[in-house]
Amino acid sequence: TRVGFIDTDSLYETSPPDQIFTTGRAYYTDCATISETRLISVCQDWGVSYYGRAVIQDITADGLLAGGGVMSLGTAVTFESATTDWCVVSVIDATKAVVVYKDQGNSNYLTGVVLTLSGTSITVGTPAVLSSTNCTGMKNHVQLSSTSFCLGYVEDYDARAIAFSISGTSFTAGSPVEVEGDSVNGEVATLF
């Protein structure tokens, strides 16, 4: 175990560097709570060709609240083998999480993938296109139920919202709708 922390530029540990999550910078980071002592983090990993990557972190019960703590990293996995922007993660339950992101390797489409969680291991499902338009930014999402979500994103600089649901590792997406408000620097103003 190591002492570690998360910031908006990087996911890394202080030292020694034998269990570092990424050897490069990490952008478009997001994390979600699996339990009181376990998190899942996702990012665009500059150390692995800008791919979308995920890792589970176990933390001592008071680790983050006390401004430090002992962190144990699971094995990082690639959920998208292409440049991945605007990663957003939500935990469905202790065994499943969903990641939504912009897939530059597939025409900048809004894409989602279900991750199956077991301890600190992650199994990646098959990515699914949620909207086949040019996603230029994303920020806000809301989990409406254990299997339904609503996401705010930017499509060609217009603010949009889309609802989608998950069954097993499959997605069903509604039609995107334009919402009031403007995007700023590719990000949606708070929608929810």
N, C-alpha and C positions, 0 to 999 in steps of 0.2 A: 504494500500500500504506500501511497505517497500523499503529500499535501498538494491540493490542486484547487483551481478556481476557474471561473468562466468570465470572459468579458466579450464585448461585441466584436472584437477583432480576432480572437484566438481562443481555442480550447487547449490548454496545456497544463503541465504540471511544473512545479518549481524546480525540483532536482531530486535525485539524479535522473537523467533523461532516458532510462531504460524502459519506461512504460508510457511514453508520450503518445497521445492520441493522433497527432499529426506532426509531421516534420516541417510543414509549411504553415502559412496563415490559414485561418478558417474564417470564411465570410458567410453572410446570410445564416447566422446561427439562430437556433431556437432550441428550447428544452421544455420538457413536461415532466411532471411528477408521476411516477409509477406507484410509489409508496412513500412513507415518511423517511426512508433511508435509501431510496433508489430513484434515479433520474434517467431519462433518455435524452440525448442531445443529438442534433442533426446539423449539418453544415455543408457548404461548398468547401471542399478540401483542396487548397492550393498545393499541398504536398503530394496529392494523388490526382494530377491532371484536371483539377477543378471539378472532380466528380462529387456527387451527392453521397455523403457518408453519415453513418449513425453509430453511436456507442452507448452502452449502458454504464452508469456510474453508481457504485455503492458508496455511501457516505455515512460517517458516524452520525448518530441521531442528532447531535447538536453541532455538527460540523459546519454547515452553511450559516446557521444562525449565530454561531460564535465567531464568524469571520475566518474560518479555516477548517480544520478537521482532517480526518484521514479519508482519502478517497481511493477506491479500488476500481480500476477500469476493466470492463470486459473487452472483448475483441471487436475492434471497429470493423464494420462491414460497408460495402458499397451498395447503395440502393439504386443508383443511376450512374451508368458508365458513360456519361457525357457531361459537358459543362452544365451545372445545376445552379439556378439562382432562386432566391426568395423562398427558402425552405421553411415550412411551417409544420410542426408536429403536434398531434393530440393523442393522448392515451385513452383508448377505449375501455380497457380493463387491464388487469395484471398480466395478461397474456397477449395483448394486441395493441398496436399503435398504428396511426395513419399519418403519412407524410404527404403534403401537397407542395408542389414546386413548379418552377418554370424550367422546361426541358429544352435547352438550346440545341441539343442533338436531334430534336424532332420539331423543328420550325417554331421554337419558343412556345409550344403548346403548354397549357395548364394541365399538369399531370399529377396523379396520385398513386400511392403504393401502400399496401398494408404490410406491416412488419409484425411477425409472430415472435413473441418474447418468451424466453425460458431461462430463468435465472439471469445471468449476464450475457446470454447468447441471443442473437437476432437472426431470424430467417426471413429473407426478403421475398415478398410475393411478386406477381407480375404487374408492372406499371400499367396504368390505364389513363387514357386521355380524357380529361373532364371537359375541356373546351378547346376546340381546334381553331383557335384564333391566336393572334400575336399577344401574348401576355407580357406586359411591360412593367409589371410590379405587383406586389401583393404584401399584405400585412395582417389584416384582421381576420380572425375566424372565431366561430362560436360553435360549441358542441351543443346541439339541441336535444339530443337523447343519446342513448348508448350506441346508436348506429347512424344518427343523422347529424349533419353539419351544415353550416352556412359560412361561406368564405367571401370576403371582400378582396377584390383584385382590380388591376388596371389592364384594360384592353385597348391598345393603341391610344393611350392617354385619356381614356374615358373610364370613369369609375363604374364597376360592375359588381354584382353579387350573384352567387350561384349556390344552390343547395344540392347536396349529394348524400347518398346513404351507402352503407356498407353491409354486405351479407357475406360472411366468411372472409374471403380475400377479394371479392368482386365489388365493383362500384356501379352505382346507378346515379347518373347526374341529371339534374333538371336543366332547363334552358337558362342561360345567363340573362340577367335583366340590368338595364342601366339604372343607376341610382343617382340621386341628387348629390352634388358636390363635385369637386375637381380633384385631380391627382396633383401631387406636388413632388417633383423629382422622382417620378415613377412609383410613388407610394400612395396608397389610399388613405384619405383622412379617416378618422374613426367613424365606422359605420354603425356599430352596435353598442 
